[in-house]
Amino acid sequence: MTKKHKRNRNVAIIGIGQTQYSSHREDVNQPEMIHEAVRLALQDANLTLDDIDCVTHGNMELFEMVHQPDLWQVIGTGAYGKDEYRVTTGGTTGTTVVCAADNLVASGLYDVVLAIGFEKLQEGHTTGGITNMADPLWGRNLQTGALTGSTAAAMIREFGEDRSRRAAMKMRIDMDKHASLNPNSHRSFGLDYDQIDDLMETSPKLVGELRLIHMCSQSDGACAMIFASEEKAKQLSDKPVWVRDHITVHREETFNLFGLEEDEREEMTHHYAAHRLYERNGIDDPVEYFDVFEMYDPSSWWGLDWLREFMLLEGDEHLKMVENDEIKIGGKLPMNPSGGVVAANPIGATAMVRVAEAALQIRGDAGGHQIPTEVKHALASGFGGTLWTVLVMLEKNLDWQ
């Protein structure tokens, strides 16, 4: 029996700010770009920098090769004279920053914390960073980053080539249609379902069944969020979004790169984290419980496979959810109404954007990609290179306690 999660005090999200995401933000430097998101978050919360007790700050230093960027970026973050915490955990950075901000407030150390995630990838070299971060022999599988065909190959072995390829492409088109409703999206192509056959054959191949159209982009952009204690949140916000729980799981060097037979399947950190999180919060059926899921989906193949892992589904239930339009806006469990990672990927902010977008759905402030029905319960995920998984649960009300 997993011990029930206990919080020292409740924490709410009371401010959200996002820049537009694009391939190149040459009109601003890093502090200026970050300042756009910070200013929007402060405006959203109707606060000033004087109201902020502490700042948490994160991106992937490895990609831009600007180390200790929080020192330079004080002029954009507003952290001058304040306590600040620097966080870098790979692809999960954005959600780790969220967890850190939540913990800093829940602990009682601070009442109001500003969380910032960003990346300006056009100023760096993501592939160069990834290919130099691991041993070239034993860590070779890590050096491909999200470029892997193993998930597609495993799915095809289990469910057949035609069905698997169609489901993955349909999910990609679903995400593109969501992205078309989100003005902050980097990529929205106007894809339609009559293009499935054509896209499966004509999109450039990367590795195995993984094609360019399946993959996430590299984006510039920043996201900022403001977290407050229950007392402060009720004073400052008409519609706070409550952080119910979060969990972090990673395998690091212990995950198995070699030796598995084709029909063997290790438990993913996604599945393990989801099971532990739901168990300690008394959630028996996550598909029924959650009203929206913002998933960190680096590619359509991974997004399709991970739907099964996160929702603890059996057999081909995840394929059926995609085939039956259950993950679309208006479906049973809308997934990534924002368009997801395949629509915008400023890596240090990407996972935070999942939490921010889930919170906007609960508030009813997501604009053109708002779910038409009330959103009370939301789930957001982050993912990083060494099978690092973060899950964050958000609630509209405090009646879950």
Beta strands, then each sheet from edge to edge (+ up, - down):
strand 1: 11-18
strand 2: 54-58
strand 3: 83-87
strand 4: 112-120
strand 5: 205-207
strand 6: 210-211
strand 7: 220-229
strand 8: 241-249
strand 9: 292-294
strand 10: 377-384
strand 11: 388-395
sheet 1: 3+ 2+ 4+ 7- 1+ 8- 11+ 10- 9-
sheet 2: 5+ 6-
end
